[in-house]
Amino acid sequence: MIRTQMAVNDAVFALAQGQDLDALKKRIESAVAQGGRFASFVVVGDREVSVLFSPHTAVAFSVETVAFDERDDGDADVPYGGFFDE
């Protein structure tokens, strides 16, 4: 499967399959242009993450082929999360 990772400063996030990368980039660019705003995205395990993006935030994307990950069901539009998820 294809895995896209996003590094934000020192944190690295494996994006969920089905995450619209172009839309995410546009939301980040908009947040930076406005001087800083939170933008949300979905990571592996269908968990939602919100990051404050500003003109001082470094962001890098990488794409690689990895072994199948059963936590990543491809449903990036329906995030969930909690301490008791299996």
Secondary structure as UniProt FT lines:
FT   STRAND          2..8
FT   TURN            9..10
FT   STRAND          11..15
FT   TURN            17..18
FT   HELIX           21..33
FT   TURN            34..35
FT   STRAND          37..43
FT   TURN            44..46
FT   STRAND          47..53
FT   TURN            55..56
FT   STRAND          59..65
FT   TURN            70..71
FT   TURN            76..77
FT   TURN            83..84
//
